[in-house]
Amino acid sequence: MTLIQERLPNAHVWWRVARRDWANPLDPRFAQEQGGRWNPSRSFPALYLNEDQVTARLNLRTFIAEWPYEPEDLRDDSGPILVGCTLPRSQTLADMHTPEGVRAAGLPPTFPYANDGVLIPHTLCQPIGGRAKAAGLRGVRARSAQSRDGAGRELAWFPASARSAAQQVHTLAFTAWYWG
């Protein structure tokens, strides 16, 4: 199956939910070791980002799932920050958010959920991310797994080299991005 390609808009600000104590919240090596939806563990670097602040808010509950708190309990000194970044220019990647892109990848039209409403597992998405990487694409832009209605877009960005990096342009305290 041929993946549908698209080019990211240059200078778009992408958002990453991060803990305050992370030394470098834009380091793609964490997902390289741990894996994610589009890359298996111990594979290749990937930086998982949100296309907008609304999608970042949708992802907060997953981010704090292991914490003994709810969003209403978090303050600026305890809640996650939101890091805004830009990516290098002219990034071409796989489209997993339009009906055509989802169909071309062999995923059901209800992606990121199966026809029965169950979330499609990472093990079915990781080979697609591997194909995108092998084809020289810089990542996968997909529908958010946190939204059942298809709203929200996420990006798994695959840096071209160790020198290719996301550039931090904003850092927002929890109350500014979650409640703001």
C-alpha positions as a Markdown table, in Angstrom:
| # | Residue | x | y | z |
|---|---|---|---|---|
| 1 | Met | 0.0 | 0.0 | 0.0 |
| 2 | Thr | 1.2 | 3.5 | -0.9 |
| 3 | Leu | 1.0 | 6.1 | 1.8 |
| 4 | Ile | -0.5 | 9.4 | 0.9 |
| 5 | Gln | 2.0 | 12.2 | 1.5 |
| 6 | Glu | 1.4 | 15.7 | 2.6 |
| 7 | Arg | 3.7 | 18.7 | 3.5 |
| 8 | Leu | 3.5 | 20.4 | 6.8 |
| 9 | Pro | 3.0 | 24.1 | 6.9 |
| 10 | Asn | 6.2 | 25.9 | 7.6 |
| 11 | Ala | 6.5 | 27.9 | 10.9 |
| 12 | His | 3.4 | 26.2 | 12.4 |
| 13 | Val | 3.6 | 26.0 | 16.2 |
| 14 | Trp | 3.2 | 22.4 | 17.5 |
| 15 | Trp | 2.6 | 21.7 | 21.1 |
| 16 | Arg | 4.0 | 19.1 | 23.6 |
| 17 | Val | 2.6 | 18.4 | 27.0 |
| 18 | Ala | 5.6 | 18.0 | 29.3 |
| 19 | Arg | 6.6 | 17.6 | 32.9 |
| 20 | Arg | 8.2 | 20.7 | 34.4 |
| 21 | Asp | 11.3 | 18.6 | 35.4 |
| 22 | Trp | 12.1 | 17.3 | 31.9 |
| 23 | Ala | 15.6 | 18.5 | 30.9 |
| 24 | Asn | 14.6 | 18.6 | 27.2 |
| 25 | Pro | 10.9 | 18.1 | 26.5 |
| 26 | Leu | 11.6 | 18.1 | 22.7 |
| 27 | Asp | 14.0 | 15.2 | 22.8 |
| 28 | Pro | 12.8 | 12.5 | 20.4 |
| 29 | Arg | 15.0 | 9.8 | 22.0 |
| 30 | Phe | 12.5 | 9.0 | 24.8 |
| 31 | Ala | 10.0 | 7.6 | 22.2 |
| 32 | Gln | 12.9 | 5.9 | 20.4 |
| 33 | Glu | 13.4 | 3.8 | 23.6 |
| 34 | Gln | 9.8 | 3.5 | 24.8 |
| 35 | Gly | 8.0 | 3.5 | 21.5 |
| 36 | Gly | 4.7 | 5.1 | 20.7 |
| 37 | Arg | 1.7 | 4.7 | 18.3 |
| 38 | Trp | 3.9 | 5.1 | 15.2 |
| 39 | Asn | 7.3 | 3.7 | 16.3 |
| 40 | Pro | 8.1 | 0.5 | 18.2 |
| 41 | Ser | 10.4 | 0.6 | 21.2 |
| 42 | Arg | 14.1 | 0.7 | 20.6 |
| 43 | Ser | 13.6 | 1.7 | 17.0 |
| 44 | Phe | 14.0 | 5.3 | 15.7 |
| 45 | Pro | 13.5 | 8.7 | 17.2 |
| 46 | Ala | 10.1 | 10.2 | 17.2 |
| 47 | Leu | 8.7 | 13.4 | 18.8 |
| 48 | Tyr | 4.9 | 13.2 | 19.6 |
| 49 | Leu | 3.2 | 16.6 | 19.2 |
| 50 | Asn | -0.3 | 18.1 | 19.2 |
| 51 | Glu | -1.4 | 20.3 | 16.3 |
| 52 | Asp | -3.1 | 22.8 | 18.6 |
| 53 | Gln | -3.8 | 23.6 | 22.3 |
| 54 | Val | -7.3 | 22.0 | 22.1 |
| 55 | Thr | -5.7 | 18.6 | 21.2 |
| 56 | Ala | -3.1 | 19.1 | 23.9 |
| 57 | Arg | -6.0 | 19.5 | 26.4 |
| 58 | Leu | -7.6 | 16.3 | 25.1 |
| 59 | Asn | -4.3 | 14.5 | 25.7 |
| 60 | Leu | -3.9 | 15.7 | 29.3 |
| 61 | Arg | -5.9 | 12.9 | 30.9 |
| 62 | Thr | -3.7 | 10.3 | 29.2 |
| 63 | Phe | -0.6 | 12.2 | 30.3 |
| 64 | Ile | -1.6 | 12.3 | 33.9 |
| 65 | Ala | -3.3 | 8.9 | 34.0 |
| 66 | Glu | -0.9 | 7.5 | 36.5 |
| 67 | Trp | -1.0 | 10.6 | 38.7 |
| 68 | Pro | -3.2 | 10.6 | 41.8 |
| 69 | Tyr | -4.8 | 13.9 | 40.5 |
| 70 | Glu | -7.4 | 15.2 | 38.2 |
| 71 | Pro | -6.9 | 18.4 | 36.1 |
| 72 | Glu | -8.9 | 20.3 | 38.6 |
| 73 | Asp | -6.3 | 19.5 | 41.3 |
| 74 | Leu | -3.3 | 20.8 | 39.3 |
| 75 | Arg | -1.7 | 24.2 | 39.7 |
| 76 | Asp | 1.2 | 25.9 | 37.9 |
| 77 | Asp | 3.7 | 24.4 | 40.3 |
| 78 | Ser | 2.4 | 20.9 | 39.9 |
| 79 | Gly | 0.7 | 20.7 | 36.5 |
| 80 | Pro | 2.4 | 19.9 | 33.2 |
| 81 | Ile | 3.7 | 22.8 | 31.0 |
| 82 | Leu | 2.9 | 23.1 | 27.4 |
| 83 | Val | 5.9 | 23.6 | 25.1 |
| 84 | Gly | 5.4 | 25.2 | 21.7 |
| 85 | Cys | 7.9 | 24.4 | 18.9 |
| 86 | Thr | 8.5 | 24.8 | 15.3 |
| 87 | Leu | 10.0 | 22.1 | 13.0 |
| 88 | Pro | 12.5 | 22.4 | 10.2 |
| 89 | Arg | 11.0 | 23.7 | 6.9 |
| 90 | Ser | 9.6 | 21.5 | 4.1 |
| 91 | Gln | 8.7 | 18.4 | 6.1 |
| 92 | Thr | 6.8 | 15.8 | 4.1 |
| 93 | Leu | 5.0 | 13.1 | 6.0 |
| 94 | Ala | 2.3 | 10.4 | 5.9 |
| 95 | Asp | -1.3 | 11.5 | 6.0 |
| 96 | Met | -3.3 | 9.5 | 8.6 |
| 97 | His | -6.1 | 12.0 | 9.1 |
| 98 | Thr | -8.0 | 12.4 | 5.9 |
| 99 | Pro | -10.3 | 9.7 | 4.7 |
| 100 | Glu | -8.0 | 9.1 | 1.7 |
| 101 | Gly | -4.8 | 8.8 | 3.8 |
| 102 | Val | -6.5 | 6.5 | 6.3 |
| 103 | Arg | -7.8 | 4.3 | 3.5 |
| 104 | Ala | -4.4 | 4.2 | 1.6 |
| 105 | Ala | -2.7 | 2.9 | 4.8 |
| 106 | Gly | -5.2 | 0.1 | 5.1 |
| 107 | Leu | -6.9 | 1.4 | 8.3 |
| 108 | Pro | -10.6 | 1.4 | 8.8 |
| 109 | Pro | -12.5 | 4.7 | 8.1 |
| 110 | Thr | -13.2 | 5.0 | 11.8 |
| 111 | Phe | -9.5 | 5.3 | 12.6 |
| 112 | Pro | -8.2 | 5.7 | 15.4 |
| 113 | Tyr | -11.0 | 3.4 | 16.5 |
| 114 | Ala | -11.9 | 0.0 | 14.9 |
| 115 | Asn | -15.4 | -0.5 | 13.5 |
| 116 | Asp | -16.4 | -2.0 | 16.9 |
| 117 | Gly | -15.4 | 1.2 | 18.7 |
| 118 | Val | -12.2 | -0.3 | 20.2 |
| 119 | Leu | -9.0 | 1.8 | 20.0 |
| 120 | Ile | -6.7 | 0.4 | 17.3 |
| 121 | Pro | -3.6 | -0.8 | 19.0 |
| 122 | His | -0.1 | 0.6 | 18.5 |
| 123 | Thr | 1.1 | -2.7 | 17.1 |
| 124 | Leu | -1.1 | -2.1 | 14.0 |
| 125 | Cys | 0.1 | 1.5 | 13.6 |
| 126 | Gln | 3.8 | 0.9 | 14.2 |
| 127 | Pro | 4.5 | -0.9 | 10.9 |
| 128 | Ile | 2.8 | 2.0 | 9.1 |
| 129 | Gly | 5.2 | 4.4 | 10.9 |
| 130 | Gly | 8.1 | 2.2 | 9.9 |
| 131 | Arg | 7.0 | 2.3 | 6.3 |
| 132 | Ala | 6.8 | 6.1 | 6.4 |
| 133 | Lys | 10.3 | 6.3 | 8.0 |
| 134 | Ala | 11.7 | 3.8 | 5.4 |
| 135 | Ala | 10.2 | 5.9 | 2.6 |
| 136 | Gly | 12.1 | 8.9 | 3.9 |
| 137 | Leu | 9.0 | 10.7 | 5.2 |
| 138 | Arg | 9.5 | 12.9 | 8.3 |
| 139 | Gly | 6.5 | 11.5 | 10.3 |
| 140 | Val | 2.8 | 10.7 | 10.5 |
| 141 | Arg | 0.1 | 13.3 | 11.0 |
| 142 | Ala | -3.0 | 11.5 | 12.4 |
| 143 | Arg | -6.4 | 11.9 | 14.0 |
| 144 | Ser | -6.1 | 12.2 | 17.7 |
| 145 | Ala | -6.8 | 8.9 | 19.6 |
| 146 | Gln | -8.3 | 11.1 | 22.4 |
| 147 | Ser | -11.3 | 12.2 | 20.3 |
| 148 | Arg | -13.9 | 9.7 | 19.1 |
| 149 | Asp | -15.4 | 12.2 | 16.7 |
| 150 | Gly | -12.2 | 12.6 | 14.6 |
| 151 | Ala | -11.4 | 16.1 | 16.0 |
| 152 | Gly | -7.8 | 16.9 | 16.9 |
| 153 | Arg | -4.6 | 16.2 | 15.0 |
| 154 | Glu | -1.4 | 14.7 | 16.4 |
| 155 | Leu | 2.0 | 14.5 | 14.8 |
| 156 | Ala | 4.7 | 11.8 | 15.2 |
| 157 | Trp | 7.7 | 13.7 | 13.8 |
| 158 | Phe | 10.8 | 11.7 | 12.8 |
| 159 | Pro | 13.9 | 13.9 | 12.7 |
| 160 | Ala | 16.0 | 13.5 | 9.6 |
| 161 | Ser | 19.3 | 13.3 | 11.6 |
| 162 | Ala | 20.6 | 14.0 | 15.1 |
| 163 | Arg | 21.1 | 17.6 | 14.0 |
| 164 | Ser | 17.5 | 18.0 | 12.9 |
| 165 | Ala | 15.6 | 19.4 | 15.9 |
| 166 | Ala | 12.4 | 21.0 | 16.9 |
| 167 | Gln | 12.9 | 24.6 | 18.1 |
| 168 | Gln | 11.2 | 25.7 | 21.3 |
| 169 | Val | 9.3 | 29.0 | 20.8 |
| 170 | His | 6.9 | 29.0 | 23.8 |
| 171 | Thr | 6.5 | 27.6 | 27.3 |
| 172 | Leu | 3.1 | 28.0 | 28.9 |
| 173 | Ala | 2.3 | 27.3 | 32.6 |
| 174 | Phe | -0.5 | 24.9 | 33.3 |
| 175 | Thr | -3.2 | 27.4 | 34.1 |
| 176 | Ala | -2.4 | 29.5 | 31.0 |
| 177 | Trp | -2.8 | 26.6 | 28.5 |
| 178 | Tyr | -5.3 | 24.3 | 30.2 |
| 179 | Trp | -7.8 | 26.8 | 31.6 |
| 180 | Gly | -6.9 | 29.8 | 29.5 |
